[in-house]
Amino acid sequence: MTQAMEYDVVVLGAGPVGENVADRTRAAGLSTAVVESELVGGECSYWACMPSKALLRPVIARAEARRVPGLRAAVQGPLDTAAVLANRDYFTSHWKDDGQVQWIEGIGADIHRGRGRLSGPKQVTVTGADGEETVLTARHAVAVCTGSRAVVPDLPGLAEAKPWTSREATSSQEVPGRLLVVGGGVVGVEMATAWRALGSEVTLLIRGGGLLPKMEPFAGELVADALREAGATIRTGVSVASVERPGGTGPLTAVLEGGERLEADEILFATGRAPRTDDLGMETVGLKNGAWLEVDDTCRVPDSDWLYAVGDVNHRALLTHQGKYQARMAGAAIAARAQGVPLLETDRWGAHVATADHAAVPQVVFTDPEVASVGLTLHEAQAAGHNVRAVDYDLAGVAGSSLYADGYTGRARMIVDLDSETLRGVTFVGSGVGEMLHSATIAVVGEVPIDRLWHAVPSYPTISEIWLRLLETYRG
C-alpha cells in the first residue's frame, strides 16, 4: 500500500544540515518533512565530530597539562581508556537518536523513516523497513542533505580485510595494538593522535610528502613533529598496493608498492569522501547518481526552481559548521522564494547566499598542537591572482604562550591583501588556538582594514596578543 502526502518542503537527510534546513523553513511557516534512513543527527553526531572530539579532548588536555609546572608530575600516567571510551559513548547518546527526534518534532517537522529517493520533480518516495512506500510531494522545494561517506580504494584483499573508515575509527570499543593509518588529512592525523595516546602503535602511510596538504605547509610539519614525539611513525611517499587478512579476522598485512610488508591489527583508510547521492533517484530529474551536485550560492541546483543540495553533497566545503551555514542560507532562500519575494539578496555577503564557502571557511584540526585556519592559504591566494603578502610570527614569542605551557611551540600567519589592506586568510598552529579562530574569522568576513585592526587591543597576557605582533611585523 502506498501513501501520498504533500508538504511545502521535503528534506532528504536528517543530519545537522538537514535539521537546519528544516529549522529555517519551519520558522518561516512552511510545512516540512524530513527523511532519514539511519540515525537522526547524522554522521557528525555519531561517527565524526562528536565522538572524535570526545576521544581527543582528554588526549589534548593531558598533553597540555604535562607542560605546566606544578601539574606535570600529576599527569604522567596513562589515560583511563575505559573512561575515555565511555565518555565518547555518552556524547554519541550510545548511538541512539531519541533526543534528536524530539528536537525535530519540537520544531513541528515530520520525520519519515526509510530510504528516500527522488521519483520525479518535487517528489520523494520513501521506502520503510516494512517495505511500505510513502510518496512525498513538495509544493516549493526538495533539499538533498544526504552528506558524504568515506572512500575506500579498490585494492586487492581490502574488502575481505574489513578496513576501518572514519566510522570504525571513532566508534571502536577496543584499542588496537597496532594501527596503520592511510592518509595524512584531518581524519588521519586526528585519529592517529587519539589512538596513539590510548596505547596503539601507530604508523601513518602518506602517498604525498607531508600531513595536512590543504593547509599552510608549516601546519603539517608541526603536527608531524608532535606525532613523532608521541611515538607515532610517519612514512611519506608510500602507497598501499594490497591488504591480506584471510577470513577477515586477526592480524592483517599491508603490502606496499615495492613489496614491503607491514603487519597490524587494524588499518584505517582516511583517503577522502564521496557524496551520498548513489541510488538516490537522480536519473528521474535528469541528474547522475553518485555525483557531487553543482549548486549556485543559494544552494539551488542550476536549471531547477525547486531542487537544492546542501552540505557535503555539493562539495563546496565538507565541514559540519559550513554545511549548517549553507542550510541557514538555503532555508532563507527557500522561504523567500516560497513567499514570492521578488528579488533575493544575492550580492556578496547577502542574506540568501553562502559567500563564506568561497572566502572564509574556518576549520580546526584537534591535534596536539591544534591547527586553526580561515580563508585562503598563501598558495591559494596567489593562485587566485590576489596581490598578497604573508606575515609570519612565532606564537611562542608572546607572553601568553609562555604562561600557557613550558616549551610552547606554534606559529601564526596572516595573508594580507595589499590592494585593499584587509585579510584574505589566517592560520594559527599551537595549543589552545582553536578558541582564537573566531576572531580571525570575523576579521576576514568583515573585511576589517588593517588600520582598524590596529585599534583592536588584545588583552595581556593572552595568546591573542599574537594579533598585535602580526600587525607590528606587517607595519615594520
Secondary structure, 3 states (H helix, E strand, C coil): CEEEEEEEEEEECCCHHHHHHHHHHHHCCCCEEEEECCCCCHHHHHHCHHHHHHHHHHHHHHHHHCCCCCCHHHHCCCCCHHHHHHHHHHHCHHHCCHHHHHHHHHCCCEEEECEEEEEECCEEEEECCCCCEEEEEEEEEEEECCCEEECCCCCCCHHHHCCECHHHHHHCCCCCCEEEEECCCHHHHHHHHHHHHCCCEEEEEECCCCCCCCCCHHHHHHHHHHHHHCCCEEEECCCEEEEECHHHCCCEEEEECCCCEEEECEEEECCCEEECCCCCCHHHHCCCCCCCCCCCCCCECCCCCCEEECHHHHCCCCCHHHHHHHHHHHHHHHHHHHCCCCCCCCCCCCCCCCCHHHHCCEEEECCCCEEEEEECCHHHHHHCCCCEEEEEEEHHHCHHHHHHCCCCCCEEEEEEECCCCEEEEEEEEECCHHHHHHHHHHHHHCCCCHHHHCCCCCCCCCHHHHHHHHHHHHHC
